[in-house]
Amino acid sequence: MFHLIHRLETPLLSFGGARTISQLLNMEKPCILATTFGAPRGIYKCFAPVVEKHFTIIPHETFLLDQKNLSEQIKAVFVWGGALKVDRGLMQSLPNLKVVVNGGVGVDHLDIPMINSFGVKVCNTPHVVDNATADIGMGLMLASARKIVEGHHYSLTHNNEDMPESSMGMDVSGATLGIIGMGRIGYKVARRAQGFDMKILYHNRNRRKEEERAVGAMYCANMEDLLQQSDFVMVVVNLSLATQKLIGAKELAMMKPTSTLINISRGLVVDQDALVEALQKKVIRAAALDVTYPEPLPIGHPLAALPNVIILPHIGTHSVETMQIMVEKMVTNALAVLGGNQPPDEVKV
Ligand SMILES: O=CC(=O)O
């Protein structure tokens, strides 16, 4: 008994300051379950004030401490990528859950039919992520081509090994960029590349004539043509069964030895073992990745040991402005569902 009361009255980490479980149980605003630890800290800063205008946030870590008392309170789950696993077990433990809202556009980590089978809707935040994600793609391309990371290290250490003379950069301006996946983000990348006078090739399931004309891009019905001709290949497709390991040893071997692979979609779209081998054997010049599997990549992973790789911890959407809008969209969707209305961004399969 003492343990239970002690647990109920112990202040816990919450977004809006320390709260006890008793306090959480008596909040007037509807409760949402959300991830805290494991996600980059910047998210919390943007996240808390916007969400707490409408909801009481129960961090997942708090939920795990007293699932029995808290589970009935939870009406919505907010997720960011796969940090909080929305599996059958979690669904069964939340009898009053109405909606799972994903911060971001990719919902490959959610089993939508399974979630829907509990009468629960799934929403995401399309459109708002497009510019930030395209920006990170351009950033990775420039950083890899112009040795920005190496230059930074050399400036700090004055160690020639950090920036050997043999590792000159290469021009982005005027080079050929192959975009695999001409959806909203792919198109934003193409528009940016136009400003760099790049020759733009793209491969997509369907030809996108309007976008093609707008940015002066050339359609490659065959991905092979794009791989063979591009100096930079940027992967921007959604992850699905059809795109899993889309870029493997065979595709890497088709690329120019001077070319760079940039991945801003999902780690699993590229066969990582094949990529390690291709980089070790200099089949391609370099890789610049916002996404890997797993994320973050374990310390000492063979990919991280290579000099010609840049790896980011999946931060394509992580700018203050984008996050703010994304969280507002998450709130709008959750409020719509809880109010009995159709949410603007329901994901249907
Ligand atoms: O990865 C980011 C997103 O899916 O929006």
The ligand as an ORCA input file, in Angstrom:
! r2SCAN-3c Opt
* xyz 0 1
  O      10.868     11.185    -41.451
  C      10.085     12.097    -41.438
  C       8.733     11.986    -41.851
  O       8.266     10.866    -42.081
  O       8.060     13.020    -41.952
*
